[in-house]
């Protein structure tokens, strides 16, 4: 059995085939949070998030981009506060964070440009976590703590941490870090929940097990996943074909002129091309640290763990794969009599030969807006039916 098949089997075991859902999972909250995660997309594409902003939510703070283009937003809805962590951006530094996938102990100190940051995700000494996402938390955590203090002073004690993709990974680690801070920094009155969308893996099996027991077992943390989305299977690329060569990886970490990091990252983040997985991850992470030293400052991390065994995060709520619209590869087909005669159609006029239609782009199953639409389709069918735009034109 291939690695990809094994991972698919594990995903199915986490929640059947996606039909079941945990008792404490709130579909209405997941709908609203997925919309908040898509606000970045709408602002980037259309200059406004008005069309996607859920009713009753107020944006009260947007952080300054820091570190590897990390940013978070704070929303309020009544007595509930939301910390929404932005996912990967077009900035090559943002993709460096994903690729910086060597494993660190789950408790330690990172130093960036002379500034120490003590992170504490768990006391379990067997647990290990993603180096790049640990750095991401280090860039955001102090600002998040300041915003939590303000929310606490305003009587807002119900806090939801969310994010899509890289933002979802950071949401999990940020939650663990905040829960371990003393009450002098994070008020004991605050109650945390986590809803992560399309998040890649953030730690090894020991960390995932501990996190599940600490937060998922209390019904306060969920990962909402499309099983056809490749990103939740990363940072290891569970594919049966070669994605990266040493040349493309070196081009990414060296920032070579004309090298398009986004095009490679969209085809897949990571492909282990030689040596052991842990050797490659450490080689790549060391290269990333050199690459980011100029814009971020010198980075010093605890010694890497000699392992590379990422595990999926519980508690997984599986969505149905996102349907790609039927779009003919060639618009002239309908006026070509020979093709029309050679290709029968069903009662709805759809060609039985699916090769006549476009295939979905590689990361179509990962798009934030598609997650929002899939949640409507599953739990809010009337709202889904009334939705005028079910697929953003830019995602086609």
ZIWOVEN-V650473 format. One record per backbone hydrogen bond with DSSP energy under -1.0 kcal/mol. NH is the residue of the N-H (numbers start at 1). CO is the residue of the C=O. Records with the same first field share a line. If there is no record, write none. Layout:
BEGIN
NH=CO, CO
END
This chain:
BEGIN
6=2
7=3
8=4
9=5
10=6
11=7
12=8
13=9
14=10
18=15
25=22
30=26
31=27
32=28
33=29
34=30
35=31
36=32
37=33
38=34
39=36
42=38
43=39
44=40
45=41
46=42
47=43
52=49
53=49
57=54
58=76
60=74
61=74
63=72
66=70
70=66
73=84
74=61
75=82
76=58
77=80
80=77
81=158
82=75
83=160
84=73
85=162
86=71
94=91
95=91
96=92
97=93
99=95
100=96
101=99
104=129
106=127
108=119
110=117
111=300
112=115
113=298
115=112
117=110
119=108
121=106
127=124
129=104
130=202
131=102
132=100
134=130
135=131
136=132
137=133
138=134
139=135
141=137
144=140
145=141
146=142
147=143
148=144
149=145
150=146
151=147
152=148
153=149
154=150
155=152
156=151
158=79
159=191
160=81
161=193
162=83
165=197
167=164
169=165
170=166
171=167
172=168
173=169
174=170
175=171
176=172
177=173
178=174
179=175
181=178
185=182
186=182
190=187
191=157
193=159
194=220
195=161
196=222
197=163
198=224
201=234
204=128
208=204
209=205
210=206
211=207
212=208
213=209
214=210
215=211
216=211
217=212
219=216
220=215
222=194
223=315
224=196
225=317
229=226
233=230
234=231
239=237
249=245
250=246
251=247
252=248
253=249
254=250
255=251
256=251
259=256
261=259
264=260
265=261
266=262
267=263
268=264
280=276
281=277
282=278
283=279
284=280
285=281
286=282
287=283
288=284
289=285
290=286
291=287
292=288
296=292
297=293
300=111
305=103
307=305
311=203
317=223
319=225
329=356
333=330
335=332
336=333
340=336
341=337
342=338
343=339
346=350
349=346
352=344
354=352
356=353
357=354
358=327
364=361
366=363
367=364
371=367
372=368
373=369
374=370
375=371
376=372
377=373
378=374
379=375
380=376
384=380
385=381
386=382
395=392
396=393
END
